[in-house]
Every structure is written in C-alpha cells, then in structure tokens.
Amino acid sequence: RKEVEQDPGPFNVPEGATVAFNCTYSNSASQSFFWYRQDCRKEPKLLMSVYSSGNEDGRFTAQLNRASQYISLLIRDSKLSDSATYLCVVNRDGGFKTIFGAGTRLFVKA
Amino acid sequence: DTAVSQTPKYLVTQMGNDKSIKCEQNLGHDTMYWYKQDSKKFLKIMFSYNNKELIINETVPNRFSPKSPDKAHLNLHINSLELGDSAVYFCASSPSRTYEQYFGPGTRLTVT
C-alpha cells in the first residue's frame, strides 16, 4: 500500500462544474500537507498548503482531517485552465521527507 | 527572474557514462531537494539538504552523489549511468519553516 493514496481519475467535467479530490495518508507522523498541480511535461507547482481549520484560495478549498488521515481539495466553477494533474503531498521527518501521491488527472471541457 | 533553475534541460547519453545536473535557487531558502519522476509519472524524493547538510538519502544507489557547495546550489552527479536512470529529475527548494516547495523546470535524462 502506498503511503499517500489518490484516485488516479481521470475526472472529466464540464466548465463551471464543482469537482472534489480526495487523498489518504497512512503515516500518522506526517506533519505538513499540500496540494500541487502539474501540467503535462512541466514541473509541479504549489497550489496550496492544507490545514485542519480548512483554507480557501479563490475557487479552491482544501481540508485536512488528521483523525481520519484524509485530505481533500474542492474546485468550484472549473475553468479549462484547471485541466492538470493534482498531486497530494505529505511531509514528515522534520519536514524534510516529502511523499507525493500518484496524482489525480482532471480534464475540464468546454 | 527564474527562482529555481536547472541545467541542462535535456541530457542524452550512453550507458556507463558519468553526468552532472546543476541546480540553483535565488529564493534564499534553506532546504533543497532532488526528485526523480519516472515514465509512470510517479514523483519520488531522492535527497533533502538543509543548510548544505544531507538530511534525507532515500535509498538511492551510491552511483548518485549530491553536492551542495552553498545553500543556493545543489548539484547531482551520476556515475555509470544505466538505462533505468532515464527519467525527469527535478530540483526544488523550500523555506525550512513552511516546507512549501518550489520546483525547477526539470532535466529530462535519456540513457541509451
């Protein structure tokens, strides 16, 4: 079993839709949590850090549930430009060890 | 200005050769990383450095030797290249307070 698990998708949604991604992690010593996006043949880019209190950045909302070891990302009003792979990321070992999920592929169609 | 830069962008070489990839960040971050992304697109950490000191070595073959001459640079030298080393190698950096990582554009290594 992988330490960070994500549904690989793909998720195919129309523009304007709301889409939710989930991620689970198995190591309870995990300390920091993030969502990154990666476009085809590009580097991963930080989308947002994830906190237990939940955090929102425009159309994006992330939530962490430490008890269930579960991280979520909600994208509202999807745009064509949201099409990418979304990577769930967990840090531990003082923050120096980073474990990436395999990613969830999102296609937003006109 | 490029925050995290890597050179070269592409590297094509034969089995058995030795090659190096360079990484530089101008963000003033304390921590730098090397990752390998294989053909299945899975991103796996190789090394973490903090203030030029090796912190994490993720069971990487000792043909791979990172070197951090200063906080802004983390280079990767690979000896005796093998076909399985073909991948995209990403460098990243982060501040040690938040661990939010910023990635370089990647180096696509092809071993023939």
Interface residues (C-beta under 8 A of the other chain):
Chain A: S32 F34 K42 E43 P44 K45 L46 S49 T85 L87 N91 D93 G94 G95 F96 K97 T98 I99 F100 A102 G103
Chain B: T31 Y33 K41 F42 L43 K44 I45 S48 N50 I55 I56 E58 F90 S96 T98 Y99 E100 Q101 Y102 F103 G104 P105 G106
